[in-house]
Amino acid sequence: MTVIDLSTTLHSDVPIKSLSTRDGSLDKSFAEIDWQAPWLAHLHQLDYISNAIAQLSGANAEGFDNAEGSHKAEGSNGDEPKSRFNVIAKVLNEALNQKSEHLQSQLPTTKPTQNTQAHTLNFVSQHALPEGEAYESFIATTGNIPTRDNLHDLFNGSIWLTFPKTKALLNYYHMAEIAHQGIGASRGRVRDTITVFDENGAVLVTSEPFIGEALIDFNWQASLVESRNSWDNPQQLNRQSQTAVYIFGHALLEQLIRPRKPLCAHSIVIDVSQDFFSLSLSARMVYLDSKIAQYMDKLLSQDNVTPRQLAPLPILGVPHFWAENADMSFYEDPYVFRHGRRKSKK
């Protein structure tokens, strides 16, 4: 099967369909997104999203600065939530359809549980979520993903589009745990692990296992410094590269709107053959989606699963992610690059 490179098909000249001032507006926080940031490179296959957000955030259009005013013009009263127009849901649905069309594939679905069948994914307003119903249950039983007009849900939707199998698997395990334990004050180890990875996860992909082993062992010199020449530059893909990091956590992406050195991802390591780095960006994501889903399926099936099995990774320490880490003194900050739980040498 030939995988089409969406970075060339969903390009800047793709029209922003069916969006107008009547669709509502986005607050100025959306204009702060630097879509050229290296940690967003794996989302560039979804160019439609960044183009639409630029238009709707007021960067390339007029009349979107006063969201409250536009809602009042439509006759909403002051007691109603401002986010009634489902702008982000509409953008994500259009991107979802375009991706499916260009890959000549069916729209992604939820993973069926014992009591629910698979449902085609669709982004809907947060107001579609019935009062008292769990978010994960609603997705599992309808395929509808409640979405608010904020940065958090924009990035959540973008990850659903990029890693649909993995996101569906995580929702499946949420449902299985809810069915087994119910919803209580404590999520339990499985749901805690899901939540940490879903919100703050990253995936280190490498054809050199010692780099992943060094990361897990908190050996920053071996994983991030000495192996620096082996790391892929997200903005200049190189088939000779041996290691790359892709962010999965949508809350982490939101925090990276304003990057801070202490930001730390919770990562997993996926070993691949060298051929992985010869793939186009979109082909890498399709391949990784299946691999991450398999990895998380195995991890979450363990009786002793815990978020501590996710390896800490100071995200701005990833080579090519942050200009300051070109100076090796960047890694000498013990507050960020901690010794952690290194293995004792025998």
The 8 nearest C-alpha neighbors of each residue, nearest first, counted from 0:
[[1, 2, 3, 102, 103, 282, 104, 285],
 [2, 0, 3, 102, 282, 4, 103, 279],
 [1, 3, 282, 0, 4, 102, 281, 285],
 [4, 2, 5, 102, 1, 101, 281, 282],
 [5, 3, 281, 6, 7, 279, 2, 8],
 [4, 6, 44, 8, 7, 9, 3, 281],
 [5, 7, 44, 4, 8, 9, 43, 10],
 [8, 6, 5, 10, 9, 4, 44, 3],
 [9, 7, 5, 10, 6, 4, 101, 3],
 [10, 8, 5, 46, 7, 6, 47, 13],
 [11, 9, 12, 8, 7, 46, 13, 6],
 [10, 12, 13, 46, 50, 9, 47, 14],
 [11, 13, 10, 14, 9, 15, 47, 50],
 [12, 14, 11, 10, 9, 15, 47, 8],
 [15, 13, 16, 12, 11, 47, 50, 51],
 [16, 14, 51, 18, 13, 17, 47, 50],
 [17, 15, 14, 18, 93, 13, 19, 51],
 [16, 18, 19, 15, 22, 89, 93, 14],
 [19, 17, 16, 22, 15, 20, 21, 51],
 [20, 18, 21, 22, 17, 23, 55, 16],
 [19, 21, 22, 23, 24, 62, 18, 63],
 [22, 20, 19, 23, 18, 69, 73, 24],
 [23, 21, 20, 19, 84, 18, 86, 24],
 [24, 22, 21, 84, 20, 86, 69, 66],
 [25, 23, 63, 66, 55, 56, 26, 22],
 [24, 26, 56, 55, 27, 66, 63, 29],
 [25, 27, 28, 56, 29, 24, 64, 66],
 [26, 28, 29, 30, 56, 25, 31, 64],
 [27, 29, 31, 30, 26, 32, 150, 56],
 [30, 28, 27, 31, 32, 56, 26, 150],
 [29, 31, 27, 28, 32, 56, 58, 53],
 [32, 30, 29, 28, 33, 256, 27, 257],
 [33, 31, 30, 29, 34, 256, 28, 36],
 [32, 34, 35, 36, 31, 256, 30, 39],
 [33, 35, 36, 32, 39, 49, 40, 43],
 [36, 34, 33, 37, 39, 40, 38, 234],
 [35, 37, 34, 39, 33, 38, 40, 320],
 [38, 36, 40, 39, 320, 233, 35, 234],
 [39, 37, 36, 40, 320, 246, 245, 41],
 [40, 38, 37, 42, 36, 41, 34, 35],
 [39, 41, 37, 43, 42, 38, 233, 36],
 [40, 42, 43, 39, 280, 44, 245, 38],
 [43, 41, 40, 44, 39, 45, 161, 157],
 [44, 42, 45, 46, 40, 41, 6, 39],
 [43, 45, 6, 5, 42, 46, 281, 9],
 [44, 46, 43, 47, 42, 48, 9, 94],
 [47, 45, 43, 48, 49, 9, 44, 10],
 [46, 48, 50, 45, 49, 51, 94, 9],
 [49, 47, 51, 46, 50, 45, 52, 90],
 [48, 50, 52, 46, 51, 47, 53, 34],
 [51, 49, 53, 47, 48, 52, 46, 54],
 [50, 52, 54, 48, 53, 49, 47, 15],
 [53, 51, 55, 49, 54, 50, 56, 48],
 [54, 52, 50, 58, 56, 51, 55, 49],
 [55, 53, 59, 51, 52, 60, 56, 57],
 [54, 56, 52, 57, 53, 24, 25, 51],
 [57, 55, 25, 53, 30, 58, 54, 52],
 [56, 58, 60, 63, 55, 59, 54, 61],
 [59, 57, 53, 56, 54, 60, 30, 55],
 [60, 58, 54, 57, 53, 61, 55, 56],
 [61, 59, 57, 54, 58, 62, 55, 63],
 [62, 60, 63, 57, 59, 64, 58, 54],
 [61, 63, 64, 60, 20, 57, 65, 24],
 [64, 62, 24, 57, 65, 61, 56, 66],
 [65, 63, 62, 66, 57, 26, 24, 27],
 [66, 64, 68, 67, 63, 69, 62, 24],
 [65, 67, 69, 24, 68, 64, 70, 63],
 [68, 66, 70, 65, 69, 71, 81, 72],
 [67, 69, 71, 65, 70, 66, 72, 73],
 [68, 70, 72, 66, 71, 67, 65, 23],
 [71, 69, 73, 67, 72, 68, 75, 66],
 [70, 72, 74, 68, 75, 73, 69, 67],
 [73, 71, 69, 70, 74, 68, 75, 67],
 [74, 72, 70, 71, 75, 69, 21, 68],
 [73, 75, 71, 72, 76, 70, 69, 77],
 [76, 74, 71, 73, 70, 77, 79, 72],
 [75, 77, 78, 79, 74, 71, 70, 80],
 [76, 78, 79, 75, 80, 71, 81, 67],
 [79, 77, 76, 80, 75, 81, 71, 70],
 [80, 78, 77, 76, 81, 75, 83, 82],
 [81, 79, 82, 83, 78, 77, 76, 75],
 [80, 82, 83, 79, 67, 70, 66, 77],
 [83, 81, 80, 84, 148, 85, 147, 23],
 [84, 82, 81, 85, 80, 124, 70, 126],
 [83, 85, 86, 23, 22, 82, 124, 24],
 [86, 84, 88, 124, 87, 83, 89, 148],
 [85, 87, 89, 84, 88, 22, 148, 90],
 [86, 88, 90, 89, 148, 85, 91, 153],
 [89, 87, 122, 91, 85, 86, 90, 123],
 [88, 90, 86, 92, 87, 91, 85, 93],
 [89, 91, 87, 93, 88, 92, 94, 86],
 [92, 90, 94, 88, 93, 89, 95, 87],
 [93, 91, 95, 89, 94, 90, 122, 88],
 [92, 94, 96, 90, 95, 91, 97, 89],
 [95, 93, 97, 91, 92, 96, 47, 98],
 [96, 94, 92, 98, 93, 97, 91, 99],
 [97, 95, 93, 99, 94, 98, 100, 92],
 [96, 98, 100, 94, 99, 95, 101, 93],
 [97, 99, 101, 95, 100, 96, 102, 94],
 [100, 98, 104, 96, 102, 97, 101, 106],
 [99, 101, 103, 97, 98, 102, 96, 104],
 [102, 100, 98, 103, 99, 97, 3, 8],
 [101, 103, 99, 104, 100, 3, 98, 2],
 [104, 102, 100, 101, 99, 105, 98, 3],
 [105, 103, 99, 102, 106, 100, 101, 98],
 [104, 106, 99, 107, 103, 100, 102, 108],
 [105, 107, 99, 119, 104, 108, 120, 96],
 [108, 106, 119, 120, 105, 163, 109, 164],
 [109, 107, 119, 118, 120, 117, 110, 106],
 [108, 110, 167, 117, 118, 142, 111, 139],
 [109, 111, 167, 117, 171, 168, 108, 112],
 [112, 110, 117, 116, 115, 109, 113, 171],
 [111, 113, 115, 114, 110, 171, 116, 175],
 [112, 114, 115, 111, 116, 175, 174, 171],
 [113, 115, 112, 116, 111, 140, 139, 178],
 [116, 114, 112, 111, 140, 113, 117, 139],
 [115, 117, 111, 118, 112, 114, 140, 110],
 [116, 118, 111, 109, 110, 108, 115, 119],
 [119, 117, 142, 108, 109, 141, 120, 116],
 [118, 120, 108, 142, 107, 106, 121, 109],
 [121, 119, 142, 108, 143, 107, 118, 109],
 [120, 122, 143, 144, 142, 123, 92, 119],
 [123, 121, 144, 88, 143, 92, 145, 146],
 [124, 122, 145, 88, 146, 144, 143, 121],
 [123, 125, 126, 146, 85, 145, 127, 147],
 [124, 126, 145, 146, 127, 147, 128, 123],
 [125, 127, 124, 128, 129, 145, 83, 123],
 [126, 128, 125, 124, 129, 123, 145, 143],
 [127, 129, 126, 125, 145, 130, 137, 132],
 [130, 128, 132, 127, 131, 126, 137, 133],
 [129, 131, 132, 128, 133, 126, 127, 134],
 [130, 132, 129, 133, 128, 134, 137, 136],
 [133, 131, 129, 130, 134, 137, 128, 136],
 [132, 134, 136, 135, 137, 131, 128, 129],
 [135, 133, 137, 136, 132, 138, 128, 145],
 [136, 134, 138, 137, 133, 170, 139, 174],
 [137, 135, 139, 133, 138, 134, 140, 174],
 [136, 138, 134, 140, 135, 139, 141, 133],
 [139, 137, 142, 143, 135, 141, 136, 144],
 [140, 138, 136, 137, 141, 142, 135, 109],
 [139, 141, 137, 138, 115, 136, 142, 118],
 [142, 140, 143, 138, 139, 137, 118, 119],
 [143, 141, 120, 118, 138, 119, 139, 121],
 [142, 144, 121, 138, 141, 122, 120, 123],
 [143, 145, 122, 138, 123, 121, 146, 142],
 [146, 144, 125, 123, 124, 122, 143, 128],
 [147, 145, 125, 124, 152, 123, 88, 144],
 [146, 148, 125, 149, 152, 124, 85, 82],
 [147, 149, 87, 82, 86, 85, 146, 152],
 [148, 150, 151, 147, 152, 153, 87, 25],
 [151, 149, 153, 152, 154, 253, 29, 148],
 [152, 150, 154, 153, 149, 253, 250, 155],
 [151, 153, 155, 154, 150, 149, 146, 147],
 [154, 152, 150, 156, 155, 151, 157, 87],
 [153, 155, 157, 249, 156, 152, 151, 158],
 [156, 154, 152, 249, 158, 157, 153, 151],
 [155, 157, 159, 153, 154, 158, 152, 160],
 [156, 158, 154, 160, 159, 155, 153, 161],
 [157, 159, 161, 160, 155, 156, 162, 154],
 [160, 158, 163, 156, 162, 157, 161, 166],
 [161, 159, 157, 158, 163, 162, 156, 95],
 [160, 162, 158, 159, 163, 157, 284, 42],
 [161, 163, 288, 159, 165, 164, 158, 160],
 [164, 162, 159, 166, 165, 160, 167, 161],
 [165, 163, 167, 166, 162, 288, 168, 292],
 [164, 166, 292, 168, 167, 163, 162, 288],
 [165, 167, 169, 163, 168, 164, 159, 162],
 [168, 166, 109, 170, 164, 165, 169, 110],
 [169, 167, 171, 165, 170, 166, 164, 110],
 [170, 168, 166, 172, 171, 167, 165, 173],
 [169, 171, 173, 167, 168, 172, 135, 174],
 [172, 170, 168, 174, 169, 173, 110, 167],
 [173, 171, 175, 169, 174, 170, 176, 168],
 [174, 172, 170, 176, 171, 175, 190, 177],
 [173, 175, 177, 171, 172, 176, 178, 170],
 [174, 176, 172, 178, 177, 173, 179, 171],
 [177, 175, 179, 173, 178, 174, 180, 172],
 [176, 178, 181, 174, 180, 179, 175, 182],
 [179, 177, 175, 176, 181, 180, 174, 173],
 [180, 178, 176, 177, 181, 175, 174, 182],
 [181, 179, 177, 176, 178, 182, 183, 175],
 [182, 180, 177, 178, 179, 183, 176, 186],
 [183, 181, 177, 180, 184, 186, 185, 178],
 [184, 182, 185, 181, 186, 180, 187, 177],
 [183, 185, 186, 182, 187, 181, 180, 191],
 [186, 184, 183, 187, 182, 191, 188, 190],
 [187, 185, 190, 191, 183, 184, 188, 182],
 [186, 188, 185, 190, 189, 191, 176, 192],
 [187, 189, 191, 305, 190, 192, 304, 186],
 [190, 188, 192, 191, 187, 299, 193, 304],
 [189, 191, 193, 192, 186, 188, 187, 194],
 [192, 190, 188, 194, 189, 193, 186, 187],
 [193, 191, 306, 189, 195, 190, 194, 305],
 [194, 192, 190, 196, 191, 195, 197, 189],
 [193, 195, 197, 191, 192, 196, 198, 190],
 [194, 196, 192, 198, 197, 199, 193, 191],
 [197, 195, 200, 199, 193, 194, 198, 192],
 [198, 196, 248, 194, 195, 193, 200, 199],
 [197, 199, 248, 250, 249, 195, 196, 194],
 [200, 198, 248, 251, 196, 264, 195, 197],
 [201, 199, 196, 248, 265, 247, 266, 264],
 [200, 202, 246, 266, 247, 245, 264, 265],
 [201, 203, 267, 245, 266, 244, 268, 204],
 [204, 202, 244, 268, 243, 269, 267, 205],
 [205, 203, 269, 243, 242, 270, 268, 244],
 [204, 206, 242, 270, 207, 241, 271, 203],
 [205, 207, 271, 272, 241, 273, 270, 208],
 [206, 208, 205, 209, 210, 241, 242, 211],
 [209, 207, 211, 210, 206, 212, 270, 205],
 [208, 210, 212, 211, 207, 213, 222, 221],
 [211, 209, 222, 213, 208, 212, 207, 214],
 [212, 210, 214, 208, 213, 209, 268, 215],
 [211, 213, 209, 215, 210, 214, 216, 208],
 [214, 212, 218, 216, 210, 222, 211, 215],
 [213, 215, 211, 217, 216, 212, 222, 218],
 [216, 214, 212, 310, 213, 217, 211, 218],
 [215, 217, 341, 213, 214, 218, 212, 342],
 [218, 216, 214, 215, 219, 341, 339, 338],
 [219, 217, 213, 216, 220, 221, 214, 222],
 [218, 220, 222, 223, 221, 217, 214, 224],
 [221, 219, 224, 218, 223, 222, 225, 330],
 [222, 220, 225, 219, 218, 223, 213, 224],
 [221, 223, 210, 219, 213, 214, 220, 226],
 [224, 222, 219, 220, 227, 226, 221, 225],
 [223, 225, 220, 227, 226, 221, 222, 219],
 [224, 226, 221, 227, 220, 223, 222, 228],
 [227, 225, 229, 224, 228, 223, 222, 221],
 [228, 226, 224, 229, 230, 225, 223, 318],
 [229, 227, 230, 226, 225, 240, 231, 224],
 [228, 230, 241, 240, 227, 226, 242, 231],
 [231, 229, 242, 228, 227, 240, 243, 241],
 [230, 232, 240, 243, 242, 233, 236, 237],
 [231, 233, 235, 234, 319, 236, 230, 237],
 [234, 232, 235, 37, 236, 40, 231, 319],
 [233, 235, 232, 236, 37, 40, 35, 231],
 [236, 234, 232, 233, 237, 231, 238, 37],
 [237, 235, 232, 233, 234, 231, 238, 276],
 [236, 238, 239, 240, 235, 231, 276, 232],
 [237, 239, 277, 276, 240, 236, 278, 274],
 [240, 238, 237, 241, 276, 229, 277, 273],
 [241, 239, 231, 229, 238, 237, 230, 242],
 [240, 242, 229, 206, 205, 230, 207, 239],
 [243, 241, 205, 230, 204, 231, 240, 229],
 [244, 242, 204, 231, 230, 203, 205, 245],
 [245, 243, 203, 202, 204, 246, 201, 242],
 [246, 244, 202, 201, 247, 203, 243, 41],
 [245, 247, 201, 248, 202, 200, 244, 38],
 [246, 248, 201, 200, 249, 245, 158, 197],
 [249, 247, 199, 198, 200, 197, 251, 250],
 [248, 250, 155, 252, 154, 198, 251, 253],
 [251, 249, 198, 253, 252, 248, 199, 151],
 [250, 252, 199, 254, 248, 253, 249, 255],
 [253, 251, 249, 255, 250, 254, 248, 154],
 [252, 254, 250, 251, 255, 256, 151, 249],
 [255, 253, 251, 256, 252, 257, 250, 258],
 [256, 254, 258, 257, 252, 253, 251, 259],
 [255, 257, 254, 253, 32, 258, 31, 252],
 [256, 258, 255, 254, 259, 253, 31, 32],
 [259, 257, 255, 256, 260, 254, 262, 315],
 [260, 258, 261, 262, 257, 255, 315, 254],
 [259, 261, 262, 315, 258, 335, 313, 314],
 [262, 260, 335, 259, 263, 313, 334, 315],
 [263, 261, 260, 259, 313, 314, 264, 315],
 [262, 264, 313, 312, 314, 261, 311, 265],
 [265, 263, 312, 199, 200, 311, 201, 266],
 [266, 264, 200, 311, 309, 310, 199, 201],
 [265, 267, 201, 310, 309, 200, 202, 264],
 [266, 268, 202, 309, 203, 310, 201, 269],
 [269, 267, 203, 211, 202, 204, 270, 266],
 [268, 270, 204, 203, 271, 205, 267, 202],
 [271, 269, 205, 206, 204, 268, 208, 272],
 [272, 270, 206, 205, 269, 275, 273, 204],
 [271, 273, 206, 274, 275, 270, 205, 276],
 [272, 274, 275, 206, 276, 271, 241, 277],
 [275, 273, 277, 272, 276, 278, 238, 271],
 [276, 274, 273, 277, 278, 272, 271, 283],
 [275, 277, 238, 274, 278, 273, 240, 237],
 [276, 278, 238, 274, 275, 279, 237, 273],
 [279, 277, 276, 275, 282, 283, 280, 274],
 [280, 278, 282, 281, 4, 283, 277, 276],
 [279, 281, 283, 282, 278, 284, 41, 4],
 [280, 282, 284, 4, 283, 279, 5, 44],
 [283, 281, 285, 279, 284, 280, 278, 2],
 [282, 284, 280, 286, 281, 285, 278, 287],
 [285, 283, 287, 281, 282, 286, 288, 280],
 [286, 284, 282, 288, 287, 283, 281, 289],
 [287, 285, 283, 284, 288, 289, 282, 290],
 [288, 286, 290, 284, 289, 285, 291, 283],
 [287, 289, 162, 285, 291, 286, 290, 284],
 [288, 290, 292, 287, 291, 286, 293, 164],
 [289, 291, 287, 293, 292, 288, 294, 286],
 [292, 290, 294, 288, 293, 289, 287, 295],
 [291, 293, 165, 289, 295, 290, 294, 296],
 [294, 292, 296, 290, 291, 295, 289, 297],
 [293, 295, 291, 297, 292, 296, 290, 298],
 [296, 294, 298, 292, 297, 293, 299, 291],
 [295, 297, 293, 299, 294, 298, 292, 300],
 [296, 298, 300, 294, 295, 299, 293, 301],
 [299, 297, 295, 300, 296, 301, 294, 304],
 [298, 300, 296, 301, 297, 295, 189, 304],
 [301, 299, 297, 298, 296, 302, 304, 295],
 [300, 302, 304, 299, 303, 298, 297, 189],
 [303, 301, 304, 300, 299, 189, 188, 305],
 [302, 304, 301, 305, 188, 189, 300, 299],
 [305, 303, 301, 302, 299, 188, 189, 298],
 [304, 306, 307, 188, 192, 308, 303, 189],
 [307, 305, 192, 308, 309, 191, 195, 304],
 [308, 306, 305, 309, 310, 192, 304, 265],
 [309, 307, 306, 305, 310, 304, 267, 192],
 [308, 310, 266, 265, 307, 306, 267, 311],
 [309, 311, 266, 265, 215, 308, 267, 312],
 [312, 310, 265, 264, 266, 263, 309, 313],
 [311, 313, 264, 263, 314, 265, 310, 266],
 [314, 312, 263, 316, 315, 262, 264, 261],
 [313, 315, 316, 263, 312, 317, 264, 262],
 [316, 314, 317, 321, 313, 320, 260, 262],
 [315, 317, 314, 313, 324, 318, 321, 223],
 [316, 318, 315, 320, 314, 319, 223, 321],
 [317, 319, 320, 316, 227, 230, 223, 324],
 [320, 318, 321, 232, 317, 322, 37, 233],
 [321, 319, 317, 318, 37, 315, 38, 322],
 [320, 322, 323, 315, 319, 324, 316, 318],
 [321, 323, 324, 325, 319, 320, 326, 318],
 [324, 322, 325, 321, 326, 329, 327, 315],
 [323, 325, 326, 329, 322, 321, 316, 327],
 [324, 326, 323, 322, 327, 318, 329, 321],
 [327, 325, 324, 328, 329, 323, 330, 322],
 [326, 328, 329, 330, 325, 324, 224, 331],
 [327, 329, 331, 330, 326, 332, 324, 325],
 [330, 328, 327, 324, 331, 326, 332, 323],
 [331, 329, 328, 332, 327, 336, 316, 324],
 [332, 330, 328, 329, 333, 336, 327, 335],
 [331, 333, 334, 330, 335, 336, 329, 328],
 [334, 332, 336, 337, 335, 331, 338, 330],
 [333, 335, 332, 336, 337, 261, 331, 338],
 [336, 334, 333, 261, 332, 337, 313, 260],
 [337, 335, 333, 332, 334, 330, 338, 313],
 [336, 338, 333, 339, 335, 334, 217, 332],
 [337, 339, 217, 340, 341, 336, 218, 333],
 [340, 338, 337, 341, 217, 216, 336, 311],
 [339, 341, 342, 338, 216, 217, 215, 343],
 [342, 340, 216, 339, 217, 343, 338, 218],
 [341, 343, 216, 344, 340, 217, 345, 215],
 [342, 344, 345, 341, 340, 216, 339, 217],
 [345, 343, 342, 341, 216, 340, 218, 213],
 [344, 343, 342, 341, 216, 340, 213, 212]]
